[in-house]
Amino acid sequence: MLLAFDTATPLVTVALHDGRDVVAERVSDRPMKHGESLAPLIDAVMADAGRGRRDVTAIAVGAGPGPFTGLRVGLVTARTLALALDVEVRAVCTLDVLAVEAHETGAVSGDFLVATDARRKEVYVASYRDGVRVQGPAVRKPADVASDLPVVGEGATLYPDAFPHAVGPARPSAGWLARVVAEERAELLDPEPLYLRRPDAVAPAAPKPVS
């Protein structure tokens, strides 16, 4: 059983994949409550499938890009569970998961973008061709990456002037994350967060010598 979860966006998403397809999936209903939501959602998905944590044979986790706090919750949980259960954990760029879902469901074809909310009036953006990433991810002002191409992700709905052709999905699905990892549909990464910004808190500079 492959346990998958993503904490790169305001809503946590968790799913369980039995090797053939997704057997249970849930999404949190409390935005920005990653720490409080993830463990209960994992337990709920396990209960929905009639399984226990000892049935998990691998873990998939979204690597972002996304906010520091949310990504830390997901990646630390994935590594901790993998260690406790002695299973492998693989990460995938969250934008890649959105791209694969959009392509496989027929929402897009050919060239398109994925743009998610980076806050501060910016987006995390990457470009794709037939579901495969060809450039990015990067963090940019919407006006700097404005496009008439189809745009998947919440960034398109937040900034319609820059991205007039919004298509679904808006947010990542743990079910699709599980399919991407199970079928190796995107680059599999080590469980490290894709941070595209420096942290807000930085160490103070060394004091200047007094002359």
C-alpha positions in Angstrom: 0.0 0.0 0.0 1.4 3.4 -1.0 0.5 6.3 1.3 0.6 9.7 -0.4 0.1 13.2 0.9 0.8 16.8 -0.1 1.1 19.8 2.1 2.4 22.4 -0.4 -0.9 24.3 -0.7 -3.3 25.6 2.0 -5.3 22.3 2.1 -3.7 19.0 3.0 -4.5 16.0 0.8 -4.0 12.4 1.6 -4.6 9.2 -0.3 -3.9 5.4 -0.3 -3.0 3.4 -3.4 -3.2 -0.4 -3.4 -0.9 -1.0 -6.4 -3.7 -0.9 -8.9 -5.5 2.4 -8.1 -6.4 4.8 -5.4 -8.7 3.2 -2.7 -9.2 6.1 -0.4 -8.6 9.9 -0.5 -9.4 12.8 1.7 -8.8 16.6 1.7 -8.7 18.8 4.8 -11.4 21.4 5.3 -9.3 23.8 7.3 -6.9 25.9 5.3 -3.4 26.5 6.6 -3.7 23.9 9.4 -1.1 21.5 8.1 0.2 20.4 11.5 -3.2 19.8 13.0 -4.7 18.1 9.9 -2.1 15.7 8.5 -2.1 12.9 11.1 -5.9 12.8 11.5 -6.3 12.6 7.7 -3.8 9.8 7.5 -5.7 7.9 10.1 -9.0 8.6 8.4 -7.8 7.4 5.0 -6.5 4.2 6.6 -9.8 3.6 8.3 -11.7 4.3 5.0 -9.6 1.6 3.3 -9.8 -0.8 6.3 -6.0 -0.7 6.7 -3.5 0.1 9.4 -0.2 1.9 9.2 1.7 -1.4 9.2 0.1 -2.1 5.8 2.0 0.8 4.2 4.8 -0.4 2.0 5.9 3.0 0.6 5.3 6.7 1.0 4.9 9.4 -1.6 5.0 13.1 -0.6 4.7 16.4 -2.5 8.0 18.3 -2.4 6.5 21.7 -3.4 7.3 24.4 -4.2 5.2 25.9 -1.4 5.3 27.7 1.9 8.0 26.8 4.3 5.8 25.7 7.2 3.5 23.5 5.1 6.3 21.7 3.3 8.2 21.1 6.5 5.1 19.3 8.0 4.8 17.0 5.0 8.4 16.2 4.5 9.2 15.6 8.2 6.1 13.4 8.5 7.1 11.4 5.4 10.6 10.8 6.6 9.5 10.0 10.2 6.9 7.5 9.0 9.3 5.9 6.5 11.9 5.4 9.3 9.3 4.0 11.7 7.8 1.6 9.1 11.1 0.9 7.4 9.8 1.8 3.9 10.9 3.9 1.0 9.8 7.5 0.6 9.8 9.3 -2.7 8.9 12.9 -3.4 7.5 14.6 -6.5 7.3 18.3 -7.5 3.8 19.3 -6.7 3.5 21.2 -10.0 4.3 17.9 -11.9 1.4 16.2 -10.1 -1.0 18.9 -11.3 0.4 18.7 -14.8 0.0 14.9 -15.0 -3.6 15.0 -13.8 -4.5 17.8 -16.2 -3.0 16.0 -19.1 -4.4 12.6 -18.3 -7.9 13.8 -17.7 -7.9 15.7 -21.1 -8.0 19.2 -19.6 -4.9 20.1 -21.6 -2.7 18.9 -24.4 0.4 20.2 -26.0 2.1 23.2 -24.3 0.7 24.6 -21.1 1.7 26.1 -17.8 1.1 25.2 -14.1 0.9 28.1 -11.7 0.2 27.9 -8.0 -0.2 30.6 -5.4 3.2 31.7 -3.9 1.6 34.5 -1.9 3.2 38.0 -1.9 1.4 38.5 -5.3 3.6 35.9 -6.9 3.2 32.4 -8.4 5.2 29.2 -8.5 5.2 28.4 -12.2 6.6 25.8 -14.6 6.0 25.0 -18.3 5.0 21.6 -19.7 4.6 19.8 -23.0 2.2 16.8 -23.0 2.4 16.6 -19.3 6.2 16.6 -19.0 8.0 19.6 -17.4 10.3 21.4 -19.8 11.2 24.5 -17.7 10.9 25.6 -14.1 9.8 25.6 -11.4 10.4 29.3 -10.5 8.7 32.0 -8.4 7.6 35.0 -10.5 5.3 38.0 -10.6 2.2 36.9 -12.7 2.8 39.8 -15.1 6.3 38.6 -15.8 5.1 35.2 -17.0 1.7 36.2 -18.4 0.6 33.7 -21.1 -2.3 32.9 -23.5 -1.5 29.2 -23.0 -3.8 27.0 -20.9 -2.8 27.4 -17.2 -3.4 24.7 -14.6 -3.5 25.5 -10.9 -4.8 28.1 -8.5 -2.5 30.8 -9.9 -4.6 31.1 -13.0 -7.8 31.8 -11.1 -6.1 34.3 -8.8 -4.6 36.3 -11.6 -6.9 36.1 -14.6 -5.4 39.2 -16.3 -2.1 37.3 -16.6 -3.6 33.9 -17.3 -6.9 34.3 -19.1 -7.2 30.5 -20.0 -7.5 28.8 -16.7 -8.1 25.0 -16.7 -8.4 22.5 -13.9 -7.3 21.1 -11.5 -6.8 24.1 -9.2 -5.0 22.2 -6.4 -3.0 19.0 -6.2 -4.6 15.6 -5.4 -2.9 13.1 -3.3 -4.6 10.4 -5.4 -2.8 11.7 -8.5 0.4 12.0 -6.5 0.1 8.3 -5.7 -0.5 7.4 -9.3 2.4 9.5 -10.5 4.8 7.7 -8.0 3.3 4.2 -8.6 3.6 4.6 -12.3 6.8 6.8 -12.3 5.0 9.4 -14.4 7.3 12.2 -13.3 10.8 12.7 -11.9 11.1 11.0 -8.4 13.0 13.0 -5.9 14.6 12.6 -2.5 12.2 13.8 0.2 13.6 17.3 0.4 11.5 20.5 0.0 11.7 22.6 -3.2 12.2 26.0 -1.6 12.3 28.8 -4.2 12.6 31.6 -1.7 14.9 32.5 1.1 13.3 32.2 4.6 11.9 35.4 6.0 13.9 34.9 9.1 17.6 35.4 8.5 20.6 35.4 10.7 21.8 39.0 11.6 24.9 40.2 9.8 28.2 40.2 11.7 28.8 43.5 13.4 31.1 45.9 11.6 34.5 46.4 13.2 34.9 49.7 15.1 37.7 51.8 13.5 
